[in-house]
Amino acid sequence: MTVGTFRLPNFELDCGAVLPEASLVYATYGELNRDRSNAILYPTSYGAQHSTIDWLIGGDRILDPDRWFIVIVNQFGNGLSSSPSNDPACGLAEQGFWFSHWDSVCAQQALLSQVLGIEQLALIYGWSMGAQQAYHWAIAFPDRVQRIAALCGTAKTTEHNRLFLESLRAALIADPTWDGQRFQATPDRGYKAFARIYASWAASQAFYRAGIYRQQGYSSLEDYLERGWEANYRQRDPHDLLAMIDTWLRCDVSDRPAFGGDLAKALGSITAQTLVMPSTTDLYFTPEDCEAEAQLIPKAHYCPIPSIWGHRAGNPSQNPQDESFIRQAVQALLNAEA
């Protein structure tokens, strides 16, 4: 693995703000072949950083670094790339500032072209917010993307999904340390409420009925919530958590003059071979929503993951059965003619 930082001077964002120096932190795995045809882009998901999602890179995992050159790029707002926690030029929606997926995708394209010399991507592999970025990529740069694998994510945030996001945001800023613009101290109550809302949506009812968390070594539901959820999100600055929610809320591939809000037209412009993989029990990127979008994409293959793990089926770090299902589908996609 090699980690680097790409800097973009005077980077203009969708919200109208200009970052004096935007930065993208990225990690690469494997080797780029002579004709630079084996590149895979792997954007980060909500709250994730490259070190927390690279578990699926390996000879016997979903992405094989012996065959592919894999680039994980940390999305804006995740605490490594330009974010409220590390750049004073980055604000929050309360200050009229936000990142869009278009911002991240344009910066990622510059990184690939200017630093790594990559003009064509064999695949963009993305889960959740990573899938959203994959859709944006396929529309923004259709001649550069041969395939996308979109796991548990939609090209446009639905109204029901917005309710989930708004509940997370409301829980975090209900903390007494929030002054209407910033947190003045660690939002302990906010983190606690945030994690419990997230846990209730991210896994299915069947997951909890089966007591899967106990099989993972947690002694009780509260132990699972504290160590499995709250502790993880406490590793992220609360302003970054809000920034990524604001990006997710604004996810809409049709939000460009060329499409005028017409989602069918936007998705119909995708030329990449597209694997649409929801989880059958995802509560916020529902299989119905994902299938409806797949029907609008010319070269889409709809392949739901049969799992009780809910949204987390798309990131099966503790779930070999779902990992095997995803690996087989992704390998078939990569072996298919673009």
C-alpha positions, 0 to 999 in steps of 0.5 A: 500500500502507498498513501499520498496526498493530491493538492488542488489550488483554488478549487471551486466547489458546487456550493460556490466556495473556493478552497485555497488548497483542496486536498485528496488523500488516497491509497494505492494497492497493487501495480499499474500495468504497462498499458494502464488498463487495470485500474479500479477506483474505490471511493469511500463510504460514510464515515469511512477512511481508506484504512477501514475499507481496504479489508476487501483487497487481497488475493482471496478477497473481492478485489485482487491486487495481484491483478488490479491496481486499486485506488481508494480515494477519501471523499471530501469531508471524511477527515483525511481529505479536505474536511471541516476538521482539518481545513478552516476554509471548510464550513457546514451547511449552516454557513452555506458550505457543503461538498457535493459528489460532483466536487469529489468526482472532479477532484478524483478525476484530476488525481487519476489523470495528473498524478497516476496517469490513468485515463480509463477505469476498468471498474469503479467499486463503491458501497453506500456513498461510494456507490453514489460517487460511482454513479456520478463518475459514470455520468460525468466521465462516461468515456473514462469508465468501463464498469461500475459496481454500485452496492447498496446505494442509489444515484439520487437520495430518496425522500425516505432516505432523507428522513433517516439522514435528517434524524441523524443530523437532528440527533447530533446537533441536539447535543447541548454543546452545539451553538447553532454553528459549531460544537463547542465541546465533545457532543457525548449525548449527540454521539450516543443518540446518533449511534443508536439511530444508525444501528437501528437502520443499518441492520435488518429486524431479522439480524437482531432477531437472530442475535447476530451481534452476540455471535460477534462477541458482544455480551448484550445489545447495549454492549453492541451499541456502545462498542460496535457503533458509538465507539466507531463514530466517536473516532470521527469529528462531529463536524465531519459527520455533519459534512458527509450527511450534507453531501449525502442529502444532496446526492442527485445525478440529475442535478446538472443543466444537461439533465434539468432534474430528469433522473431517467435522462441522467441514468439513461446517459450511463454507458458503463456496464453497471452492476446494481447490488442492493441488499434485500433487507436494506432499510434506507437504500431499499431494493425497490429503489435500486431496482427502479434506477437499474431499469433506467440504466442501459447496461445494468444488471440487477443482482440483489444480495440475499442477506439479513444483514441489511445495509451492512451486507454491502460491506461484509467484513464480518460476513463471509457468505455475503462477501463470497456472493459479492466477490463472484458477481464482481468477478463476473463483471470484471471478466465481462467485455466492457 
